[in-house]
Amino acid sequence: MCDKNPRKDHQKDQEQEMESDLRDQQSHPGRPSRRTVVVGAAWAAPVIAAVTAAPVFAASRAPGLQGWVQLQKSCDKKDKKTGRVTITGVGSYPDRGLWVFDSNPSTQITDASIVFYFDQALTFQVGSGNNGWSLPTVDKSAPQISGFTAYRTTYSGSFTYDTKNQLWIASGAPSFYATLDSCGKTLNSYAHRYVTVNGQSVDFLRGPITL
């Protein structure tokens, strides 16, 4: 009798997972693979610059919400007490932006917004490249997270349909920044995306990440 080789079994499982991801990407080009989501989340946690994403939300072939927004913290080299936190979705699909996948040209999309949660009080200003997104302001009506303040930005721009990938992509991107009075202090954040698709609310909460 031969004992099983755990290394070979693990390698086989990885190969099967990669094949499954490839089939999923070929069937649904608008959504990231499971492997992509895990790598992105792992990279986001320990470093200053972080990218957050909303993983697949809806069931197969039903419209779902997806997107990438970068959160970055930078500290003044001379005065290490002060710094800046930056929010930006400026870029192009699939690296940045907000989109609804598994949709069709007749899909109706309204009421897009993002609620950012921070464990420090912040006052935001409009950053370079912002288009169609309102200045994030405190939203006490948003679902509350203990120890965090909710800041909502609402999108008033249009969406463009990508026929090849069956996506509605927001034509404008958010871009904001805020000054940090205590840059040496750890900054924690969540991002909660919202959109209404054919009259039905779709949302996804991502986080926390640490900057």
C-alpha positions as CSV (number, residue, x, y, z in Angstrom):
1,M,0.0,0.0,0.0
2,C,1.3,3.5,-0.9
3,D,0.8,6.5,1.3
4,K,-0.7,9.6,-0.4
5,N,1.7,12.4,-1.2
6,P,0.2,15.5,0.4
7,R,2.4,17.8,-1.7
8,K,1.1,16.3,-5.0
9,D,-2.5,16.4,-3.7
10,H,-2.1,20.1,-2.8
11,Q,-0.6,20.8,-6.2
12,K,-3.5,19.0,-7.9
13,D,-6.0,21.1,-5.8
14,Q,-4.2,24.3,-6.9
15,E,-4.3,23.3,-10.6
16,Q,-8.0,22.5,-10.3
17,E,-8.7,25.8,-8.6
18,M,-6.8,27.7,-11.3
19,E,-8.7,25.8,-14.0
20,S,-12.0,26.7,-12.3
21,D,-11.0,30.4,-12.1
22,L,-10.1,30.4,-15.8
23,R,-13.5,28.9,-16.7
24,D,-15.2,31.4,-14.5
25,Q,-13.3,34.3,-16.1
26,Q,-14.2,33.1,-19.6
27,S,-17.9,32.9,-18.7
28,H,-17.9,36.1,-16.7
29,P,-15.3,38.6,-17.9
30,G,-16.6,41.4,-15.8
31,R,-15.8,39.8,-12.5
32,P,-12.4,39.0,-10.9
33,S,-11.3,35.5,-10.2
34,R,-11.4,34.2,-6.7
35,R,-7.6,34.2,-6.8
36,T,-7.5,37.9,-7.8
37,V,-9.8,38.9,-4.9
38,V,-7.7,37.0,-2.3
39,V,-4.4,38.4,-3.6
40,G,-5.8,42.0,-3.7
41,A,-7.1,41.7,-0.1
42,A,-3.9,40.2,1.2
43,W,-1.8,43.0,-0.4
44,A,-4.1,45.7,1.0
45,A,-3.8,44.9,4.6
46,P,-0.1,45.5,5.6
47,V,1.0,48.4,3.4
48,I,0.4,52.1,3.2
49,A,-1.1,52.1,-0.2
50,A,-4.2,49.9,-0.4
51,V,-6.7,48.9,-3.0
52,T,-10.1,47.7,-2.0
53,A,-12.6,45.8,-4.1
54,A,-16.2,44.6,-3.9
55,P,-16.2,40.9,-4.6
56,V,-18.9,39.2,-6.7
57,F,-22.2,40.1,-5.1
58,A,-25.1,38.6,-7.1
59,A,-26.0,35.1,-8.2
60,S,-24.8,33.8,-11.6
61,R,-26.0,35.8,-14.6
62,A,-27.8,38.3,-12.4
63,P,-26.4,41.9,-12.5
64,G,-23.8,42.4,-9.8
65,L,-21.7,45.3,-8.4
66,Q,-18.0,45.5,-8.8
67,G,-15.2,48.1,-8.7
68,W,-11.8,49.2,-7.5
69,V,-11.0,52.3,-5.5
70,Q,-7.5,53.1,-4.1
71,L,-7.0,54.4,-0.5
72,Q,-3.6,55.8,0.3
73,K,-2.0,57.5,3.3
74,S,1.1,59.7,3.0
75,C,3.0,61.4,5.8
76,D,5.0,64.7,5.6
77,K,8.7,63.8,5.6
78,K,9.7,66.8,7.7
79,D,6.7,67.0,10.0
80,K,5.8,63.3,10.5
81,K,2.7,64.3,12.6
82,T,0.7,65.6,9.6
83,G,-0.2,63.8,6.4
84,R,-2.9,63.1,3.9
85,V,-5.4,60.3,3.0
86,T,-6.4,60.0,-0.6
87,I,-9.4,58.3,-2.2
88,T,-9.2,57.8,-6.0
89,G,-11.0,55.6,-8.5
90,V,-9.4,57.5,-11.4
91,G,-8.3,55.1,-14.1
92,S,-9.9,52.7,-16.5
93,Y,-11.7,49.3,-16.4
94,P,-10.7,46.8,-15.0
95,D,-8.1,48.5,-12.8
96,R,-10.2,51.3,-11.4
97,G,-13.8,52.5,-11.4
98,L,-17.3,51.2,-10.6
99,W,-19.4,48.9,-12.9
100,V,-22.4,46.6,-13.0
101,F,-21.6,43.2,-14.6
102,D,-23.8,40.6,-16.2
103,S,-26.0,43.4,-17.5
104,N,-27.6,44.2,-20.9
105,P,-28.2,47.5,-22.8
106,S,-31.7,47.8,-21.3
107,T,-30.5,47.5,-17.6
108,Q,-31.5,50.6,-15.6
109,I,-28.9,51.9,-13.2
110,T,-29.5,54.7,-10.7
111,D,-28.5,55.9,-7.2
112,A,-24.8,55.0,-7.2
113,S,-22.9,56.0,-4.1
114,I,-20.1,54.9,-1.8
115,V,-20.0,55.2,2.0
116,F,-16.4,55.3,3.4
117,Y,-15.9,54.6,7.1
118,F,-12.9,56.0,8.9
119,D,-11.9,55.8,12.6
120,Q,-10.6,59.3,12.5
121,A,-12.6,62.6,11.9
122,L,-11.8,63.8,8.4
123,T,-12.7,66.8,6.2
124,F,-12.5,66.0,2.5
125,Q,-11.7,68.2,-0.5
126,V,-12.0,67.4,-4.2
127,G,-9.0,65.8,-5.7
128,S,-7.6,65.7,-9.2
129,G,-9.7,63.9,-11.8
130,N,-12.9,63.8,-9.8
131,N,-15.9,63.6,-12.1
132,G,-19.5,63.4,-11.1
133,W,-19.0,62.4,-7.4
134,S,-20.1,64.6,-4.6
135,L,-17.8,65.6,-1.7
136,P,-17.9,62.9,1.0
137,T,-19.8,64.2,4.0
138,V,-20.9,62.7,7.3
139,D,-24.0,60.5,6.7
140,K,-25.7,59.6,10.0
141,S,-28.4,57.8,8.1
142,A,-26.0,55.2,6.8
143,P,-25.6,51.9,8.7
144,Q,-23.2,52.6,11.6
145,I,-20.0,50.8,12.5
146,S,-18.9,51.2,16.1
147,G,-15.9,53.5,16.4
148,F,-16.2,54.7,12.8
149,T,-17.7,57.8,11.0
150,A,-19.6,57.3,7.8
151,Y,-18.9,59.6,4.8
152,R,-21.0,59.3,1.7
153,T,-20.2,60.4,-1.8
154,T,-23.0,60.2,-4.4
155,Y,-22.6,59.8,-8.1
156,S,-24.6,62.1,-10.5
157,G,-22.9,61.2,-13.7
158,S,-23.7,58.7,-16.4
159,F,-22.9,55.1,-17.1
160,T,-21.5,53.7,-20.4
161,Y,-22.4,50.2,-21.7
162,D,-19.5,47.9,-22.7
163,T,-21.0,45.5,-25.1
164,K,-18.0,43.1,-25.2
165,N,-17.9,42.6,-21.5
166,Q,-21.7,43.1,-20.8
167,L,-20.9,45.9,-18.3
168,W,-22.4,49.3,-17.4
169,I,-19.3,51.4,-16.3
170,A,-19.5,54.7,-14.5
171,S,-18.2,57.4,-16.8
172,G,-16.8,59.4,-13.9
173,A,-14.5,58.5,-11.1
174,P,-14.2,59.7,-7.4
175,S,-11.1,61.5,-6.3
176,F,-10.8,63.1,-2.8
177,Y,-8.3,63.9,-0.1
178,A,-8.2,64.9,3.5
179,T,-5.6,66.2,5.9
180,L,-4.4,64.0,8.8
181,D,-3.5,65.7,12.1
182,S,-1.9,62.5,13.4
183,C,-0.2,60.7,10.6
184,G,1.6,58.3,12.8
185,K,-1.7,56.9,14.1
186,T,-3.1,53.8,12.3
187,L,-6.1,54.6,10.0
188,N,-8.7,52.0,9.5
189,S,-11.4,52.1,6.8
190,Y,-14.4,50.3,5.3
191,A,-16.1,51.0,1.9
192,H,-19.8,50.3,1.3
193,R,-20.9,50.5,-2.3
194,Y,-24.5,51.0,-3.4
195,V,-26.4,51.1,-6.7
196,T,-30.0,50.5,-7.8
197,V,-30.3,48.0,-10.7
198,N,-33.7,47.7,-12.4
199,G,-35.3,49.1,-9.2
200,Q,-33.5,46.7,-6.9
201,S,-30.8,47.9,-4.5
202,V,-27.4,46.2,-4.7
203,D,-24.7,46.8,-2.2
204,F,-21.5,45.4,-0.8
205,L,-19.4,46.2,2.3
206,R,-15.7,45.7,2.1
207,G,-13.1,46.0,4.9
208,P,-11.6,46.8,7.2
209,I,-8.3,47.7,5.8
210,T,-5.5,49.4,7.7
211,L,-3.3,52.3,6.5
